[in-house]
Amino acid sequence: MSAESKDQIQSTVTGFFQDLGAQLQTYSAEEVVVALELLPRHMNNASQMHGGVMATLMDAAMGLCGTYSLAPEERQVAITLSMNVNFSAPATAGSRVRAVARCRSKGHKIFMATCDLLDQDDRLLAFGEGVFKRGALRRELP
């Protein structure tokens, strides 16, 4: 996928994803990788990566993997029906983390995905899975 197409896909992921500063690193039918350079604003009161930031990255990556489309304007919205996240290690400001997601099962409307959150040394920070529903085409929404 071209850098231009990847940028177009990234721009369709709105809201908190954009506010975090997350970047779409890999977007394919087999795998989606979302990366983030951790800043002080991504930390909790213990100076470690906030669990909500971890969950958001994983949610976005899993949603993108199940709504893959070569044409950015044909990408559907993913609606999270359920998500389970297990936290296994902390990360601190200055670290680069990435959520690596893969679809496990795809139906007509519902898909299931799994995700690992890794640091720059491939240390597992969190892992989880989710069940998602494909919604409207992104171009049909405001």
C-alpha positions, -999 to 999 in steps of 0.1 A, spaced: 0 0 0 13 34 -9 22 60 18 -6 82 3 -32 55 7 -20 48 42 -23 85 51 -58 85 37 -68 55 58 -52 71 89 -72 103 84 -105 83 85 -97 72 121 -111 101 140 -114 113 176 -92 101 203 -68 82 179 -59 115 163 -56 133 196 -32 107 209 -9 112 179 -10 75 169 4 66 135 -8 38 111 24 19 104 11 -12 85 -23 -16 69 -29 -49 51 -54 -77 48 -31 -98 71 -20 -73 97 -25 -38 110 2 -20 131 -5 12 149 25 30 166 28 57 192 58 76 206 50 79 243 49 115 257 43 126 292 6 132 284 3 94 277 13 85 313 -7 77 344 0 90 379 27 63 383 46 77 353 37 46 332 17 43 300 -19 49 309 -41 17 305 -67 37 285 -40 47 260 -30 10 257 -67 0 252 -73 28 226 -43 17 204 -54 -19 205 -90 -11 198 -81 10 168 -57 -16 154 -82 -44 158 -110 -23 143 -88 -15 113 -78 -51 106 -114 -62 102 -124 -33 80 -94 -35 56 -101 -21 21 -77 -12 -7 -98 18 -15 -98 42 15 -133 55 6 -147 20 9 -135 14 44 -163 5 68 -164 18 104 -158 -8 131 -181 -8 161 -166 -25 192 -190 -50 207 -166 -64 233 -129 -61 241 -107 -78 266 -73 -63 275 -46 -79 297 -18 -57 309 16 -74 313 43 -47 316 47 -10 320 61 15 294 75 50 301 77 83 283 101 82 254 93 46 245 78 37 211 50 12 213 30 -6 186 -3 -24 185 -1 -54 162 -35 -67 152 -48 -97 132 -83 -109 124 -90 -143 138 -125 -148 122 -145 -127 97 -182 -131 91 -205 -109 69 -210 -83 96 -191 -95 127 -154 -101 130 -130 -111 158 -95 -98 162 -65 -103 185 -38 -77 193 -4 -76 210 10 -43 223 48 -43 221 76 -18 229 106 -10 207 124 -41 221 94 -64 213 85 -68 250 49 -76 255 31 -47 273 -5 -59 268 -25 -84 248 -62 -87 240 -90 -96 218 -122 -81 206 -155 -87 188 -165 -60 163 -193 -52 139 -188 -36 105 -208 -4 102 -214 22 76 -188 32 50 -166 59 65 -175 82 35 -212 81 44 -205 96 79 -199 132 88 
